[in-house]
């Protein structure tokens, strides 16, 4: 059973900053988490992940995907009707912050970001992403951590999640 909803940034940013050939033991441990089913995502996130990550981490993502890591609409094992409701609700309430609805405004939340927060809300899980809060609070910009906070969802960056999982390398 998953423990975290994965945003692309949680894995893609660290892979770029902490290369797999240098931080071997870290990525072996993260790969083990992936393969054990600790993470899940939705189709939008899988489309971002698939082909954008390389090496052993990509192989571990694929194992997770093959074992049901992607929560797709219509699957029997989760309440996707509730997810659809959350998507409509969040897109409506936060419309003024969503990039795609506001001329692709930079440094704010996108539709895919909203979708992972909605998956987390539906499943009662925290979100794992590497997004940082806006340095200066803004009436027109919001990122995943702020949306999670407003929706009562815990947000984990790489270090917080590694600590929670007891991973030291």
C-alpha positions, 0 to 999 in steps of 0.5 A: 500500500502506498504511503506517499503520492509522488510528484515528478519533481521529488525524483527528477530534481534530486536525480539531476542534483545527486547523480546516480553514479555518485550517490549509489547507495541513496538511489539503491534505497530510493529504488527499493522504496519505489519497488516496494510500492511506497509511492503512487501517482496518477496518469498525468504524473506518469506521463511526466516521469516516463522517459524523463528519468534514466538508469536504475531509478527509471527501472524502479519507477517502471517496477512500481508502475507495473505493480499498480503505482499509477492510480488510473480512473476506472480502477476498482481498488480506489475511489476515483469518483471522489478523486474526480470530485476533488479535482473539480472542487480544487480547480474551482476554488483555486482557479485564480492560482492555476497557471493554465487558467491564467496565461501560463503564469510562472511560479504557480501551481499547474493543473498536474500539481492540483491533480496530485494533491487531489490524489493525496486528498482522496487517498489520505496520503502526503505529497512528496515533491521538491517544490518550495514555498513562494519566498514572498506570499502572493495573492496570485501565486501558489505552489504545491506546499501551500496548496497542501497546507490549505487542504490539510495534506502533509508535504514531504521534500526529499530530506523529510521523506528520507528521514521519515523512512529512516534512510541514511547514506 
